[in-house]
Amino acid sequence: MLDGYIARTWPNQKSALGSALDPLADKILISFLYVSLTYADLIPALLTALVISRDVGLIAAVFWVRYKTVPAPVNTAIQLLLVASSLAAPVFQYTDSVALQCLWYVTAVTTAASGYSYWHYGRKTVQVLNTKSP
């Protein structure tokens, strides 16, 4: 979040390479964290598969068209909240808590919604670009 703030606040700190690598680094981080937490039986495998599938689809879509969507930052924040909560769960002994399981479902819903949003708005962007082509 700090690197994004710096890039938005000071334009001379923004680069095309950074704007491409930052989301990719976020996806790689989230993927490794989810796989690790699934391996430790702290996050369900199906949720990890959903998160990683969405991210693989997004990375593929970046090569097709670049666009913005509102749910993506919210979704990333919720995914990171689940990672932090899952890491803390064994320490504070709430691995079987209903609240943590609810967070699994919230993460699944926001991940699916964000993936749909990318697909939907990306499709619309391509339609607009195709109609404006000479």
DSSP file (Angstrom, degrees, kcal/mol; ACC not computed):
  #  RESIDUE AA STRUCTURE BP1 BP2  ACC     N-H-->O    O-->H-N    N-H-->O    O-->H-N    TCO  KAPPA ALPHA  PHI   PSI    X-CA   Y-CA   Z-CA
    1    1 A M     >        0   0    0      0, 0.0     4,-2.2     0, 0.0     5,-0.1   0.000 360.0 360.0 360.0 -36.2    0.0    0.0    0.0
    2    2 A L  H  >  +     0   0    0      1,-0.2     4,-2.5     2,-0.2     5,-0.2   0.908 360.0  51.1 -65.4 -41.8    2.9    2.3    0.8
    3    3 A D  H  > S+     0   0    0      1,-0.2     4,-2.2     2,-0.2    -1,-0.2   0.879 110.4  50.1 -65.1 -35.7    4.5    2.0   -2.6
    4    4 A G  H  > S+     0   0    0      2,-0.2     4,-2.1     1,-0.2    -1,-0.2   0.902 109.9  50.5 -66.1 -41.0    1.1    2.8   -4.3
    5    5 A Y  H  X S+     0   0    0     -4,-2.2     4,-2.5     2,-0.2     5,-0.2   0.925 111.0  48.7 -61.3 -45.2    0.7    5.9   -2.1
    6    6 A I  H  X S+     0   0    0     -4,-2.5     4,-2.6     1,-0.2     7,-0.3   0.918 111.1  50.0 -61.9 -43.7    4.2    7.1   -3.0
    7    7 A A  H  < S+     0   0    0     -4,-2.2    -1,-0.2     1,-0.2    -2,-0.2   0.862 115.3  43.2 -64.8 -35.1    3.6    6.5   -6.7
    8    8 A R  H  < S+     0   0    0     -4,-2.1    -1,-0.2    -5,-0.1    -2,-0.2   0.839 117.3  45.8 -78.0 -32.9    0.3    8.4   -6.6
    9    9 A T  H  < S+     0   0    0     -4,-2.5    -2,-0.2     1,-0.3    -3,-0.2   0.896 119.3  36.5 -78.7 -42.1    1.7   11.3   -4.4
   10   10 A W    ><  -     0   0    0     -4,-2.6     3,-2.6    -5,-0.2    -1,-0.3  -0.890  68.7-162.8-117.0 101.0    5.0   11.9   -6.2
   11   11 A P  G >  S+     0   0    0      0, 0.0     3,-1.6     0, 0.0    -1,-0.1   0.770  87.9  64.5 -55.7 -29.0    4.6   11.5  -10.0
   12   12 A N  G 3  S+     0   0    0      1,-0.3    -5,-0.1     3,-0.0    -2,-0.0   0.611  97.1  58.8 -72.0  -8.2    8.3   11.2  -10.5
   13   13 A Q  G <  S+     0   0    0     -3,-2.6     2,-0.4    -7,-0.3    -1,-0.3   0.394  88.8  93.6 -95.9   1.2    8.2    8.0   -8.5
   14   14 A K    <   +     0   0    0     -3,-1.6     2,-0.3    -4,-0.2     3,-0.1  -0.766  50.3 173.1 -98.8 138.5    5.7    6.3  -10.9
   15   15 A S     >  -     0   0    0     -2,-0.4     4,-2.3     1,-0.1     5,-0.2  -0.975  42.0-123.2-140.7 156.9    6.9    4.1  -13.8
   16   16 A A  H  > S+     0   0    0     -2,-0.3     4,-1.2     2,-0.2     5,-0.2   0.900 115.9  50.6 -63.5 -40.2    5.2    1.9  -16.4
   17   17 A L  H  > S+     0   0    0      1,-0.2     4,-2.9     2,-0.2     3,-0.4   0.923 110.2  49.2 -63.8 -44.1    7.3   -1.0  -15.2
   18   18 A G  H  > S+     0   0    0      1,-0.2     4,-2.5     2,-0.2    -2,-0.2   0.887 107.6  54.1 -62.5 -39.7    6.3   -0.4  -11.5
   19   19 A S  H  < S+     0   0    0     -4,-2.3    -1,-0.2     1,-0.2    -2,-0.2   0.761 115.4  40.9 -68.6 -22.9    2.6   -0.2  -12.4
   20   20 A A  H  X S+     0   0    0     -4,-1.2     4,-1.0    -3,-0.4    -2,-0.2   0.848 118.0  44.8 -88.0 -39.4    2.9   -3.6  -14.1
   21   21 A L  H  X S+     0   0    0     -4,-2.9     4,-3.0     1,-0.2     5,-0.2   0.836 102.5  65.1 -76.0 -32.7    5.1   -5.3  -11.5
   22   22 A D  H  X S+     0   0    0     -4,-2.5     4,-2.2    -5,-0.2    -1,-0.2   0.941 105.6  41.5 -60.0 -51.2    3.3   -4.1   -8.4
   23   23 A P  H  > S+     0   0    0      0, 0.0     4,-2.3     0, 0.0    -1,-0.2   0.889 115.2  52.7 -64.1 -35.0    0.0   -6.0   -9.1
   24   24 A L  H  X S+     0   0    0     -4,-1.0     4,-2.4     2,-0.2    -2,-0.2   0.924 108.8  49.2 -64.2 -43.0    2.0   -9.0  -10.2
   25   25 A A  H  X S+     0   0    0     -4,-3.0     4,-2.6     1,-0.2    -1,-0.2   0.893 109.7  52.6 -62.1 -39.6    4.0   -9.0   -7.0
   26   26 A D  H  X S+     0   0    0     -4,-2.2     4,-2.7    -5,-0.2    -2,-0.2   0.925 109.9  48.4 -60.6 -44.6    0.8   -8.7   -5.0
   27   27 A K  H  X S+     0   0    0     -4,-2.3     4,-2.5     2,-0.2    -2,-0.2   0.910 112.2  48.1 -63.8 -42.7   -0.6  -11.8   -6.8
   28   28 A I  H  X S+     0   0    0     -4,-2.4     4,-2.5     2,-0.2     5,-0.2   0.925 112.7  49.0 -64.4 -44.2    2.5  -13.8   -6.2
   29   29 A L  H  X S+     0   0    0     -4,-2.6     4,-2.5     1,-0.2    -2,-0.2   0.949 112.8  46.8 -59.1 -50.7    2.6  -12.8   -2.5
   30   30 A I  H  X S+     0   0    0     -4,-2.7     4,-2.7     1,-0.2     5,-0.2   0.913 112.3  51.4 -59.3 -43.8   -1.1  -13.7   -2.1
   31   31 A S  H  X S+     0   0    0     -4,-2.5     4,-2.5     1,-0.2     5,-0.2   0.935 111.7  45.2 -61.1 -48.0   -0.6  -17.1   -3.9
   32   32 A F  H  X S+     0   0    0     -4,-2.5     4,-2.3     1,-0.2    -1,-0.2   0.902 114.1  49.8 -64.1 -40.3    2.3  -18.1   -1.8
   33   33 A L  H  X S+     0   0    0     -4,-2.5     4,-2.5    -5,-0.2    -2,-0.2   0.926 112.7  46.4 -64.0 -44.2    0.6  -17.1    1.4
   34   34 A Y  H  X S+     0   0    0     -4,-2.7     4,-2.2     2,-0.2    -2,-0.2   0.909 112.9  48.7 -67.1 -41.9   -2.6  -19.0    0.6
   35   35 A V  H  X S+     0   0    0     -4,-2.5     4,-2.6    -5,-0.2    -1,-0.2   0.931 113.5  48.0 -62.3 -44.1   -0.7  -22.1   -0.5
   36   36 A S  H  X S+     0   0    0     -4,-2.3     4,-1.7    -5,-0.2    -2,-0.2   0.918 113.2  46.6 -62.5 -44.0    1.3  -22.1    2.7
   37   37 A L  H  <>S+     0   0    0     -4,-2.5     5,-3.3     2,-0.2     6,-1.0   0.824 112.2  50.7 -70.8 -30.1   -1.7  -21.5    4.9
   38   38 A T  H ><5S+     0   0    0     -4,-2.2     3,-1.9     4,-0.2    -2,-0.2   0.910 107.9  52.9 -69.8 -42.1   -3.6  -24.3    3.1
   39   39 A Y  H 3<5S+     0   0    0     -4,-2.6    -2,-0.2     1,-0.3    -1,-0.2   0.853 108.9  50.1 -59.5 -35.0   -0.7  -26.6    3.6
   40   40 A A  T 3<5S-     0   0    0     -4,-1.7    -1,-0.3    -5,-0.2    -2,-0.2   0.328 117.8-116.2 -85.2   8.0   -0.8  -25.8    7.3
   41   41 A D  T < 5S+     0   0    0     -3,-1.9    -3,-0.2     2,-0.2    -2,-0.1   0.839  85.4 115.9  59.8  36.8   -4.5  -26.5    7.3
   42   42 A L  S   <S+     0   0    0     -5,-3.3    -4,-0.2     1,-0.3    -5,-0.1   0.609  74.8  34.6-106.5 -18.4   -5.4  -22.9    8.2
   43   43 A I  S    S-     0   0    0     -6,-1.0    -1,-0.3    -9,-0.1    -2,-0.2  -0.997  94.4-104.2-134.1 139.0   -7.3  -22.1    5.0
   44   44 A P     >  -     0   0    0      0, 0.0     4,-1.9     0, 0.0     3,-0.2  -0.315  23.5-128.4 -64.6 144.5   -9.5  -24.5    3.0
   45   45 A A  H  > S+     0   0    0      1,-0.2     4,-2.7     2,-0.2     5,-0.2   0.855 106.9  56.6 -61.5 -37.5   -8.0  -25.8   -0.2
   46   46 A L  H  > S+     0   0    0      2,-0.2     4,-2.1     1,-0.2    -1,-0.2   0.888 106.7  49.2 -65.0 -37.5  -11.0  -24.9   -2.3
   47   47 A L  H  > S+     0   0    0     -3,-0.2     4,-2.6     2,-0.2    -1,-0.2   0.917 111.4  49.4 -66.3 -42.3  -10.7  -21.2   -1.2
   48   48 A T  H  X S+     0   0    0     -4,-1.9     4,-2.8     1,-0.2     5,-0.3   0.914 110.0  51.4 -61.5 -43.0   -7.0  -21.2   -2.1
   49   49 A A  H  X S+     0   0    0     -4,-2.7     4,-2.5     1,-0.2    -1,-0.2   0.898 110.8  48.8 -61.0 -40.3   -7.9  -22.8   -5.5
   50   50 A L  H  X S+     0   0    0     -4,-2.1     4,-2.4     2,-0.2    -2,-0.2   0.940 112.7  47.0 -64.3 -47.6  -10.4  -20.0   -6.1
   51   51 A V  H  X S+     0   0    0     -4,-2.6     4,-2.1     1,-0.2    -2,-0.2   0.930 116.6  43.2 -61.1 -47.1   -8.0  -17.2   -5.1
   52   52 A I  H  X S+     0   0    0     -4,-2.8     4,-2.6     2,-0.2     5,-0.2   0.888 112.2  53.2 -69.7 -38.7   -5.2  -18.6   -7.2
   53   53 A S  H  X S+     0   0    0     -4,-2.5     4,-2.3    -5,-0.3    -1,-0.2   0.920 109.8  48.7 -60.8 -43.5   -7.4  -19.3  -10.2
   54   54 A R  H  X S+     0   0    0     -4,-2.4     4,-2.3     1,-0.2    -1,-0.2   0.928 112.2  48.5 -61.5 -44.5   -8.7  -15.8  -10.2
   55   55 A D  H  X S+     0   0    0     -4,-2.1     4,-2.6     2,-0.2    -2,-0.2   0.880 109.7  51.1 -67.0 -37.9   -5.2  -14.4  -10.0
   56   56 A V  H  X S+     0   0    0     -4,-2.6     4,-2.2     1,-0.2    -1,-0.2   0.922 111.5  49.3 -62.8 -42.5   -4.0  -16.6  -12.9
   57   57 A G  H  X S+     0   0    0     -4,-2.3     4,-2.1    -5,-0.2    -2,-0.2   0.890 111.1  49.6 -62.4 -39.6   -6.9  -15.4  -14.9
   58   58 A L  H  X S+     0   0    0     -4,-2.3     4,-1.9     2,-0.2    -2,-0.2   0.905 108.9  51.3 -67.0 -41.4   -6.1  -11.8  -14.0
   59   59 A I  H  X S+     0   0    0     -4,-2.6     4,-0.9     1,-0.2    -1,-0.2   0.917 111.8  47.9 -62.6 -41.4   -2.5  -12.1  -15.0
   60   60 A A  H >X S+     0   0    0     -4,-2.2     4,-0.6     1,-0.2     3,-0.5   0.894 109.9  53.1 -63.7 -39.2   -3.5  -13.6  -18.3
   61   61 A A  H >X S+     0   0    0     -4,-2.1     4,-2.9     1,-0.2     3,-0.8   0.810  97.1  65.9 -67.8 -29.3   -6.0  -10.8  -18.8
   62   62 A V  H 3< S+     0   0    0     -4,-1.9    -1,-0.2     1,-0.3    -2,-0.2   0.866  98.9  53.0 -61.0 -35.1   -3.4   -8.1  -18.2
   63   63 A F  H << S+     0   0    0     -4,-0.9    -1,-0.3    -3,-0.5    -2,-0.2   0.738 113.0  45.3 -71.3 -20.8   -1.6   -9.2  -21.4
   64   64 A W  H << S-     0   0    0     -3,-0.8     2,-0.3    -4,-0.6    -2,-0.2   0.906 130.9 -15.5 -88.4 -48.3   -4.9   -8.8  -23.2
   65   65 A V     <  -     0   0    0     -4,-2.9     2,-0.5     2,-0.1    -1,-0.3  -0.977  56.7-134.4-158.6 144.2   -6.1   -5.4  -21.9
   66   66 A R        +     0   0    0     -2,-0.3     2,-0.3    -3,-0.1    -4,-0.1  -0.889  41.5 142.9-104.5 128.9   -5.2   -3.1  -19.0
   67   67 A Y        -     0   0    0     -2,-0.5     2,-0.3     2,-0.0    55,-0.1  -0.956  40.4-113.9-155.3 169.9   -8.1   -1.6  -17.1
   68   68 A K        -     0   0    0     -2,-0.3     2,-0.3    53,-0.1    -2,-0.0  -0.804  21.9-174.1-113.4 154.2   -9.2   -0.6  -13.6
   69   69 A T        -     0   0    0     -2,-0.3     3,-0.2     1,-0.1    49,-0.1  -0.993  24.8-135.8-144.7 146.8  -11.9   -2.0  -11.3
   70   70 A V  S  > S+     0   0    0     -2,-0.3     4,-0.7     1,-0.2    -1,-0.1   0.911  97.6  54.8 -71.4 -44.4  -13.2   -0.9   -8.0
   71   71 A P  H  > S+     0   0    0      0, 0.0     4,-3.2     0, 0.0     5,-0.2   0.732  88.1  80.5 -68.0 -19.2  -13.5   -4.2   -6.1
   72   72 A A  H  > S+     0   0    0     -3,-0.2     4,-2.6     1,-0.2     5,-0.2   0.912  94.3  43.0 -57.7 -49.7   -9.8   -5.3   -6.7
   73   73 A P  H  > S+     0   0    0      0, 0.0     4,-2.1     0, 0.0    -1,-0.2   0.900 116.8  48.6 -64.3 -37.0   -8.2   -3.2   -3.9
   74   74 A V  H  X S+     0   0    0     -4,-0.7     4,-2.3     2,-0.2    -2,-0.2   0.929 112.0  49.5 -64.6 -44.7  -11.0   -4.1   -1.4
   75   75 A N  H  X S+     0   0    0     -4,-3.2     4,-2.7     1,-0.2    -1,-0.2   0.919 109.8  50.2 -61.7 -44.4  -10.6   -7.8   -2.4
   76   76 A T  H  X S+     0   0    0     -4,-2.6     4,-2.5    -5,-0.2    -1,-0.2   0.905 110.1  51.0 -61.1 -41.4   -6.9   -7.7   -1.9
   77   77 A A  H  X S+     0   0    0     -4,-2.1     4,-2.2     2,-0.2    -1,-0.2   0.912 111.6  47.1 -62.5 -42.4   -7.4   -6.1    1.5
   78   78 A I  H  X S+     0   0    0     -4,-2.3     4,-2.2     2,-0.2    -2,-0.2   0.901 111.0  51.9 -67.1 -40.3   -9.8   -8.8    2.6
   79   79 A Q  H  X S+     0   0    0     -4,-2.7     4,-2.0     1,-0.2    -2,-0.2   0.922 111.8  46.4 -61.5 -43.3   -7.5  -11.5    1.3
   80   80 A L  H  X S+     0   0    0     -4,-2.5     4,-2.7     2,-0.2    -1,-0.2   0.860 108.9  55.3 -68.0 -35.1   -4.7  -10.1    3.3
   81   81 A L  H  X S+     0   0    0     -4,-2.2     4,-2.7     2,-0.2    -1,-0.2   0.906 108.1  49.3 -61.6 -41.0   -6.9   -9.8    6.4
   82   82 A L  H  X S+     0   0    0     -4,-2.2     4,-2.7     2,-0.2    -2,-0.2   0.905 110.0  50.9 -64.9 -40.5   -7.7  -13.5    6.1
   83   83 A V  H  X S+     0   0    0     -4,-2.0     4,-2.4     2,-0.2    -2,-0.2   0.952 113.1  45.0 -60.3 -48.9   -4.0  -14.2    5.8
   84   84 A A  H  X S+     0   0    0     -4,-2.7     4,-1.9     1,-0.2    -2,-0.2   0.919 115.0  47.9 -62.1 -44.0   -3.2  -12.2    9.0
   85   85 A S  H  X S+     0   0    0     -4,-2.7     4,-1.5     1,-0.2    -1,-0.2   0.889 111.8  50.0 -64.0 -39.3   -6.2  -13.7   10.8
   86   86 A S  H  < S+     0   0    0     -4,-2.7    -1,-0.2     1,-0.2    -2,-0.2   0.872 110.0  50.1 -68.7 -37.0   -5.2  -17.3    9.8
   87   87 A L  H  < S+     0   0    0     -4,-2.4     4,-0.5    -5,-0.2    -1,-0.2   0.867 114.7  44.4 -67.5 -35.2   -1.6  -16.7   10.9
   88   88 A A  H  X S+     0   0    0     -4,-1.9     4,-2.6    -5,-0.2     5,-0.2   0.724  94.3  83.3 -79.8 -21.8   -2.9  -15.4   14.3
   89   89 A A  H  X>S+     0   0    0     -4,-1.5     5,-2.1     1,-0.2     4,-0.6   0.888  91.7  43.6 -55.3 -48.3   -5.5  -18.2   14.7
   90   90 A P  H  45S+     0   0    0      0, 0.0    -1,-0.2     0, 0.0     3,-0.2   0.873 114.5  51.6 -66.7 -32.5   -3.2  -20.9   16.1
   91   91 A V  H  45S+     0   0    0     -4,-0.5    -2,-0.2     1,-0.2    -3,-0.1   0.923 120.5  32.5 -67.8 -44.0   -1.4  -18.4   18.4
   92   92 A F  H  <5S-     0   0    0     -4,-2.6    -1,-0.2     0, 0.0    -3,-0.2   0.299 111.3-120.0 -99.1   9.3   -4.7  -17.1   19.9
   93   93 A Q  T  <5S+     0   0    0     -4,-0.6    -4,-0.1    -5,-0.2     3,-0.1   0.907  76.7 118.9  56.2  53.0   -6.5  -20.5   19.6
   94   94 A Y    > < +     0   0    0     -5,-2.1     3,-1.6    -6,-0.1     6,-0.2  -0.045  23.3 125.3-130.7  34.3   -9.3  -19.6   17.3
   95   95 A T  T 3  S+     0   0    0     -6,-0.5    -6,-0.1     1,-0.3    -1,-0.1   0.794  82.0  41.6 -63.6 -28.0   -8.6  -21.8   14.3
   96   96 A D  T 3  S+     0   0    0     -7,-0.1    -1,-0.3    -3,-0.1     2,-0.1   0.164  88.0 134.5-102.6  17.8  -12.1  -23.3   14.5
   97   97 A S    <>  -     0   0    0     -3,-1.6     4,-1.9     1,-0.1     5,-0.1  -0.347  60.2-133.8 -74.1 149.4  -13.9  -20.1   15.1
   98   98 A V  H  > S+     0   0    0      1,-0.2     4,-2.6     2,-0.2     5,-0.2   0.862 106.3  59.0 -65.1 -36.8  -17.1  -19.2   13.3
   99   99 A A  H  > S+     0   0    0      2,-0.2     4,-2.0     1,-0.2    -1,-0.2   0.910 106.3  46.9 -60.7 -42.9  -15.7  -15.6   12.7
  100  100 A L  H  > S+     0   0    0     -6,-0.2     4,-1.5     2,-0.2    -1,-0.2   0.911 112.4  49.7 -66.5 -41.3  -12.7  -17.0   10.8
  101  101 A Q  H  X S+     0   0    0     -4,-1.9     4,-1.6     1,-0.2    -2,-0.2   0.873 108.4  53.5 -65.2 -36.1  -14.9  -19.3    8.8
  102  102 A C  H  X S+     0   0    0     -4,-2.6     4,-2.6     1,-0.2    -1,-0.2   0.892 105.0  54.9 -62.8 -38.9  -17.1  -16.4    8.0
  103  103 A L  H  X S+     0   0    0     -4,-2.0     4,-2.4     1,-0.2    -1,-0.2   0.838 102.3  57.5 -64.2 -32.0  -14.1  -14.5    6.7
  104  104 A W  H  X S+     0   0    0     -4,-1.5     4,-2.3     2,-0.2    -1,-0.2   0.939 110.0  44.0 -59.5 -46.3  -13.4  -17.5    4.4
  105  105 A Y  H  X S+     0   0    0     -4,-1.6     4,-2.6     2,-0.2    -2,-0.2   0.891 112.0  51.3 -69.2 -39.9  -16.8  -17.0    2.8
  106  106 A V  H  X S+     0   0    0     -4,-2.6     4,-2.7     2,-0.2     5,-0.2   0.920 111.6  49.2 -61.0 -42.4  -16.4  -13.2    2.6
  107  107 A T  H  X S+     0   0    0     -4,-2.4     4,-2.3     1,-0.2    -2,-0.2   0.909 110.6  50.1 -63.2 -42.3  -13.1  -13.7    0.9
  108  108 A A  H  X S+     0   0    0     -4,-2.3     4,-2.4     2,-0.2    -2,-0.2   0.921 112.9  46.4 -62.0 -44.1  -14.6  -16.2   -1.5
  109  109 A V  H  X S+     0   0    0     -4,-2.6     4,-2.7     2,-0.2    -2,-0.2   0.932 115.0  44.9 -66.4 -46.6  -17.5  -13.8   -2.4
  110  110 A T  H  X S+     0   0    0     -4,-2.7     4,-2.5     2,-0.2    -1,-0.2   0.863 113.6  51.3 -68.0 -33.3  -15.2  -10.8   -2.8
  111  111 A T  H  X S+     0   0    0     -4,-2.3     4,-2.4    -5,-0.2    -2,-0.2   0.937 113.0  44.3 -66.8 -46.1  -12.7  -12.8   -4.9
  112  112 A A  H  X S+     0   0    0     -4,-2.4     4,-2.5    -5,-0.2    -2,-0.2   0.914 115.0  49.1 -63.8 -42.4  -15.5  -14.1   -7.2
  113  113 A A  H  X S+     0   0    0     -4,-2.7     4,-2.5     2,-0.2    -2,-0.2   0.908 112.0  48.3 -64.2 -41.7  -17.0  -10.6   -7.5
  114  114 A S  H  X S+     0   0    0     -4,-2.5     4,-2.6     2,-0.2    -2,-0.2   0.912 111.2  50.0 -65.3 -42.4  -13.7   -9.1   -8.3
  115  115 A G  H  X S+     0   0    0     -4,-2.4     4,-2.3     2,-0.2    -2,-0.2   0.920 112.5  47.6 -61.0 -44.0  -12.9  -11.7  -10.9
  116  116 A Y  H  X S+     0   0    0     -4,-2.5     4,-3.5     2,-0.2     5,-0.2   0.907 110.3  52.9 -62.3 -41.7  -16.3  -11.2  -12.5
  117  117 A S  H  X S+     0   0    0     -4,-2.5     4,-2.8     2,-0.2     5,-0.4   0.923 109.0  48.6 -61.4 -45.2  -15.8   -7.4  -12.4
  118  118 A Y  H  X S+     0   0    0     -4,-2.6     4,-2.1     1,-0.2     5,-0.2   0.936 115.6  44.6 -58.3 -46.3  -12.4   -7.8  -14.2
  119  119 A W  H  X S+     0   0    0     -4,-2.3     4,-2.3    -5,-0.2    -2,-0.2   0.944 116.3  45.8 -63.4 -48.6  -14.0  -10.0  -16.8
  120  120 A H  H  X S+     0   0    0     -4,-3.5     4,-2.1     1,-0.2    -2,-0.2   0.949 119.1  38.1 -62.7 -52.9  -17.1   -7.8  -17.2
  121  121 A Y  H  X S+     0   0    0     -4,-2.8     4,-2.4    -5,-0.2    -1,-0.2   0.827 114.8  55.1 -72.5 -30.2  -15.4   -4.4  -17.5
  122  122 A G  H  X S+     0   0    0     -4,-2.1     4,-2.3    -5,-0.4    -1,-0.2   0.911 108.4  48.9 -64.7 -41.8  -12.5   -5.9  -19.5
  123  123 A R  H  X S+     0   0    0     -4,-2.3     4,-2.2    -5,-0.2    -2,-0.2   0.915 111.9  48.7 -62.6 -43.8  -15.0   -7.2  -22.0
  124  124 A K  H  X S+     0   0    0     -4,-2.1     4,-2.5     2,-0.2    -2,-0.2   0.902 109.6  52.8 -63.4 -40.5  -16.7   -3.8  -22.2
  125  125 A T  H  X S+     0   0    0     -4,-2.4     4,-2.7     1,-0.2    -2,-0.2   0.912 109.3  48.5 -61.5 -43.0  -13.3   -2.1  -22.7
  126  126 A V  H  X S+     0   0    0     -4,-2.3     4,-2.5     2,-0.2    -1,-0.2   0.895 109.9  52.4 -65.5 -38.8  -12.4   -4.4  -25.5
  127  127 A Q  H  X S+     0   0    0     -4,-2.2     4,-1.8     2,-0.2    -2,-0.2   0.926 111.4  46.7 -61.6 -44.2  -15.8   -3.7  -27.1
  128  128 A V  H  X S+     0   0    0     -4,-2.5     4,-1.5     1,-0.2    -2,-0.2   0.928 113.1  48.9 -63.3 -45.4  -15.3    0.0  -26.9
  129  129 A L  H  X S+     0   0    0     -4,-2.7     4,-0.5     1,-0.2    -2,-0.2   0.880 110.6  51.2 -63.2 -37.4  -11.8   -0.3  -28.3
  130  130 A N  H  < S+     0   0    0     -4,-2.5     3,-0.4     1,-0.2    -1,-0.2   0.843 109.7  49.1 -69.2 -33.0  -13.0   -2.4  -31.2
  131  131 A T  H  < S+     0   0    0     -4,-1.8    -1,-0.2     1,-0.2    -2,-0.2   0.752 111.5  49.9 -78.0 -23.1  -15.7    0.1  -32.1
  132  132 A K  H  < S+     0   0    0     -4,-1.5    -1,-0.2    -5,-0.2    -2,-0.2   0.480  85.2 111.9 -92.0  -3.2  -13.3    3.0  -32.0
  133  133 A S     <        0   0    0     -4,-0.5    -3,-0.0    -3,-0.4    -4,-0.0  -0.415 360.0 360.0 -70.3 147.1  -10.7    1.3  -34.2
  134  134 A P              0   0    0      0, 0.0    -1,-0.1     0, 0.0    -4,-0.1   0.503 360.0 360.0 -68.5 360.0  -10.3    2.8  -37.7
